[in-house]
Amino acid sequence: MEPKWLEWAKQLQSIAQAGLTYSKDVYDLERFELIRNISVEMLSLHTNVSETLIKDLFANETGYATPKVDIRCVVFKDNKILMVKENTDGAWALPGGWGDIGLTPSEVAVKEVKAESGFDVKTTKLIGVLDKKCHPHPPSPYHVYKMFIQCEIIGGQPQKGIETSAVEFFAENELPQLSIDRNTESQIKLVFRYLHNPQEPAYFD
């Protein structure tokens, strides 16, 4: 579970964002801006990241605050799972990324696998929708739902992408160093359950 200070900071940010969007009274707007600034200060204090950067990344949205959606693609071959090596941290992840406006989750999955691994795939099954705060990821300023979508290779060849430096398949008992902001060992173990038990219902939370 995420630390309490992070939960409070995100809740304050959500309240402030809604208030700044829907309030008309100038004094209320000032109060909601103050609440937003407090949330930024909390996050900066606990992460040693500058308040300016946090405002750009964390407190820059308008409208009613809703979770972001991260699509992760699960591709098996010969009882091994497809992973890509991320340029940002040199660790390994399931292909994927943020959901795109105008694309369905399946379309995002197909696009991300092609861009990051070189393979052409079709989507076959929703494995699960996981709330990032319920899993052992590093603290994140965003509230994120992670959609794990199973895919089947229909063409292409392994090829690194703009954001990736290597493409490999790994057995369940031979996992590499994981990019834990993107996927955890427990999540990889979870998706392997669906390789062994394809009739298992979708996982959520």
N, C-alpha and C positions, 0 to 999 in steps of 0.2 A: 504494500500500500504506500501511496505517496506521503511525504511528511506533511504534518498539519499546517506548517507555515505556507507551504505551496498551495494546499487546498484553500486556505484563507485568502491568499493573494489572488488566486484565480476567481474566487467568488466575488471579491471586491471589484476586480476588473470587470466581471460580468455585470454586476449591479451598476457600476459607473457607466459602462458602455450603453446599457439600456436607458439609463437616466439621461445621458447626453443626447441620445437619439430622440426620445419621446417627450422630454420635458420642454416647456415653453418659458417658464419663469426664470429670469436671469439669475436670481439668487440660488435657485435649485441647480442651475447649470454650473454655477461656481462650486457648489457643494459636491456635485458629482465629479467635477474635474479634480477636486481635492482628494476624493476617494480614489480616483484613478492614480493620482500621483503617489498616494500611500501604497498602493499595490505595487507600483514600479519600484519604490524605495525598498519595500520588503524583499522583492526578488533580487534587486541589486545587492543588498546587504548579505544575503545568503549565498549568492553565486559569484560575487566579485566581478560581475559584468557591469559595464557602465550604464547609468540610467538612460543616456541618449540611445544606446543600442537597444536596450530593453523597450523603450518607447517605440522605436522603429519596428521591432519584431513582435512585441507583446501587447502594446496598447495603441495600435494604429488602426484598428478596425472600427467600423460603425455598424449601427443596426443591432438587432437582438443577437446576443452572443450564442453561438451554437458550436458543437464539437466539429473539429476538422476530421476528414476521412483519409486514412492511409490504406492504400491497396497493396497487399502482399501476395505474390503469385507462387503457388505450390506446384512444382513440376517434378514428377518422379520418372526415373528411367533405370531399369534393372535394379530395382529396390534401393536406389540412391536418389538424393534430392538435389535439385539444381540450386546453386548459389553463385553469387557474383561478389568480387572483391571491390569494396568501396574505396574510391580515391580519397575521400575525406578523412577516414580513420584507418585505412589499411586492413580493415576487418571484413568479415563475410556476412552477406545478407541474402534473403530471398529477394528476387527481383521485385521492384515496386516503387511506389512514390505516392505523392498527394493525388487525390481525385481531381480530375479536370472538369471545369464547367463545360457543359455541352456533351460530355461523354458519359456513357453508362459505366458502371463498375467493370463489366466484362470488356468493354472497349479500352478502358484504362489498363486492365491486366494484359491484354494482347499487345498494346503499344509499349508498355514498360518491359515486358519480356524481350521483345524484339530490340528495343533500344539498348538494353543493358546486357543482353546475352547473345543476341544474334539469331535466336530461334523463333520460328513462326509457331504459334500455338492457337488452339481453340479452348475456350473455357468449358468446363464440364460440371463443376459443382462448387457451391458455397460451403466451405468447411466451417467457417465461424466468423462472428463479429465480436471482437474483444475490446473492452475498455482499457486503454493503456494504463490508467491509474491503478488497475487491479492486478498488474503484473510487474515483475521486477526490472523495470526500465529505469534509467537515470531520470532525475526530475526534469519535467518539461513545462514550459509556460503555457502550452496549449492543452486543452482537453481533446483527446484524440480517440476516435473509434478506428480500430484496425480490422479491415476485412481481409480474410484469408480465402483466396479463390484458387481452386484446383484447376490446372490446365493440362492439356495434352499436346505434345509436340507433333506438328504436321509438316514441318519443313525447316529449312535454314541450317546454319552451321554455327558452332560456338565462335563468338566474336566479341571482344571487349567493346564497351561503348564510351561515350564522352565522360560519364561519371564512374566507370568501372574499369579495372585494370586486369581482371582475370575472370574466367568462367570455368567452373568445375562441378562435378557431381560428387556428393559425399554420402557414405553409409551412416546409418543412425548412430553407430558406436564409434565413428571416426570424424566427428564434427570439428571444423576448424575454429579459430578464434572468431567469435561472433560480434557483429556490430550491434551491441545490445540496445542502442537507441531505436533500432529498426526491428530486431527480433531477438528473443531470449532463447536460451536452451530449452526451457520448459515449453515454449511455444513450438519449437522444432519437434520436440518429442510428441507434442499434442498432434501435430499434423501427420506424423508418421502413424499414429493410431488409425487414421483414415486410409492409409495405404493397406494396413492389415485388416481393417474392418470397414469396408466401403459403405456398408448400410447404416453406419452410425449416424444419428441425426446431427444437424449443425450445432456447433457449440456457440454459446453467447455469454457475454460478461467476462 
